[in-house]
Amino acid sequence: MKITTLSSRDLNRDTSLAKQAAKSGPVYITDQGCPPHVLLTIEEYRRITGQQANIVDLLAMPGAEEVEFEPSRCEGELWQSVNLA
């Protein structure tokens, strides 16, 4: 894993460089020499936090057509009257 350090000024000048570097490892973004921020790919962030992908992410991903999803059909009435008095 390669760690890259960029100043916030360099980040503002070339965000594509930071995005490309994040594919190889974390990118520390410094303000006055201190790194208050880290840029990670979403895959790395999810790996670190143990976060699961949600349905929106799955549908946006290439290969989502391979996901099997068959929702059950609703049965009965889909509405119910309510007494507001």
C-alpha positions in Angstrom: 0.0 0.0 0.0 1.4 3.3 -1.1 0.7 6.4 1.1 0.6 9.8 -0.8 0.7 13.2 0.8 -0.7 16.3 -0.9 -1.2 19.8 0.3 -4.7 21.1 0.1 -3.5 23.5 -2.5 -2.2 20.6 -4.7 -5.5 18.8 -4.2 -7.4 21.9 -5.5 -5.0 22.2 -8.5 -5.2 18.5 -9.5 -8.1 16.4 -8.0 -7.6 13.8 -10.7 -4.0 13.2 -9.3 -5.5 12.6 -5.8 -8.2 10.3 -7.1 -5.6 8.2 -9.1 -3.3 8.1 -6.1 -6.1 6.9 -3.8 -6.4 3.8 -6.0 -2.9 2.7 -4.6 -3.5 3.7 -1.0 -4.6 6.5 1.3 -3.9 10.1 0.4 -3.1 12.4 3.3 -4.3 16.0 2.6 -2.3 18.5 4.6 -3.2 22.0 5.8 -0.1 23.9 7.0 1.8 20.6 7.2 -0.7 18.7 9.3 -2.8 16.0 7.7 -6.4 16.6 9.0 -8.0 14.6 6.1 -7.5 11.3 4.3 -8.8 10.4 0.9 -9.7 6.8 0.3 -11.5 4.8 -2.4 -15.0 3.8 -1.4 -14.0 0.2 -1.5 -11.2 0.8 1.0 -13.4 2.8 3.2 -16.0 0.0 3.3 -13.3 -2.5 4.0 -12.0 -0.5 6.9 -15.5 0.2 8.4 -17.0 -3.1 7.6 -19.9 -1.3 5.8 -22.1 -3.4 3.5 -23.1 -2.1 0.1 -26.7 -1.0 -0.1 -29.2 -1.7 -2.9 -28.4 1.7 -4.6 -24.7 0.9 -4.8 -25.4 -2.7 -6.0 -27.6 -1.4 -8.8 -25.0 1.2 -9.8 -22.2 -1.4 -10.0 -21.1 -3.1 -13.2 -22.2 -6.7 -13.0 -25.4 -5.9 -11.0 -27.4 -7.8 -13.6 -26.0 -11.0 -12.0 -27.7 -10.2 -8.7 -30.8 -12.3 -8.3 -33.7 -10.3 -6.9 -37.3 -11.5 -7.0 -39.6 -9.5 -4.7 -42.7 -11.2 -3.5 -46.1 -9.9 -4.8 -48.3 -8.0 -2.5 -51.5 -9.7 -1.6 -54.7 -8.2 -0.3 -55.7 -4.6 0.1 -52.8 -2.0 -0.1 -54.8 0.6 1.7 -56.6 0.9 5.0 -59.2 3.4 6.0 -58.4 5.6 9.0 -60.7 7.3 11.5 -59.3 10.8 12.1 -62.1 11.9 14.5 
